[in-house]
């Protein structure tokens, strides 16, 4: 997944890279992995929401 980040158009790639790296850590409990995945989805949803909003014309 980390190799795909440069090909994606994301606003905050470093945060997503950090969360993906945390998810791949050996011994990390499922709860923590799911929390990291939820944070990634939240970042992507915020980005999509911002892109879908019409500009204010300035």
WOKA-V817634 format. One record per backbone hydrogen bond with DSSP energy under -0.5 kcal/mol. CO is the residue of the C=O (numbers start at 1). NH is the residue of the N-H. E is the energy in kcal/mol with one decimal. If there is no record, write none. Layout:
CO,NH,E / CO,NH,E
This chain:
1,4,-1.2 / 1,5,-0.7 / 2,5,-0.7 / 4,7,-1.2 / 4,8,-0.9 / 5,8,-1.2 / 8,10,-1.2 / 12,16,-1.6 / 13,17,-2.8 / 14,18,-2.2 / 15,19,-2.2 / 16,20,-2.6 / 17,21,-2.5 / 18,22,-2.2 / 19,23,-2.0 / 20,24,-1.2 / 22,25,-1.3 / 25,28,-1.4 / 29,33,-2.0 / 30,34,-2.8 / 31,35,-2.0 / 32,36,-2.2 / 33,37,-2.3 / 34,38,-2.3 / 35,39,-2.2 / 36,40,-2.1 / 37,41,-2.4 / 38,42,-2.3 / 39,43,-2.4 / 40,44,-2.4 / 41,45,-2.6 / 42,46,-2.5 / 43,47,-2.0 / 44,48,-2.4 / 45,49,-2.6 / 46,50,-2.4 / 47,51,-2.1 / 48,52,-1.6 / 49,53,-0.9
